[in-house]
Amino acid sequence: MRERAYLYLSGVIFALVGFAHFARALSRLPVQLGSLNVPNWISWVLGAFALCLGLCGLRLGSLRA
């Protein structure tokens, strides 16, 4: 796989994961990992982080010609 295609693909995947975290945070769906309840604010933080990674990947992919 070429570098440009890899950057686009990883950018799209990270952006989708970021939007999924935001959708979970907006809908206030409960998440439980074993006996641990995951707070809603974690989805906001992880969503912002994943969306930033996605946008960086897409931006880098567009710079590689």
N, C-alpha and C positions, 0 to 999 in steps of 0.2 A: 504494500500500500504506500502510495506516495505521501510525502509530508503534508501537502496541502489538503488532500482528502482526509488524512488522519485528523488534522486540526479542525476541519469542518465537522467531521463525524463526532469527535469528542466535544466540540462546542455545542452541537445540537443535543447530544445526550445530557450534558451538564445543564443546559437551559431547560430541558424537559423535567429533569429532576428538581431543579429550582422552582419551576412552576407547580410541580406536584407538592412540594413542601408548602408553598404559599396557599395552594388550594386546601391542604390539610389544616393550615393555621386559620384560614378564613372560615372554614366550616366547623372548626373546633371539634374535630373527630378525636376521640380518645385513642391513645396508643399505649399499649402495655407490653413491656419486654420482660417476660417472666413475672416477677412480683414487683417490678419497677414501673411506675406510671411516668410516662415521658411528658414533661410540661409543654404547653403550647408555644412558649416563647422560643423553645429550641428549634421549632420548625421555621420561625421567622429568621433566626440567625443562620441556620443551615440553608434556607432558601436563598437568602441574600448572597451567601458564600458560593453556592452552586451556580447561581445566575451570573455572578461576576466571573467565575471560571468559564462558563459557557460563552459569555460575551467576549472574553479575552481570546478564547479559542477561535471564535468566528472572526474576530478582528485580525488575529495573526494569520488565519487561513486566507483572508482576503489580501494581506500584504505579500504573501509568498506567490510569486508569479512564475 
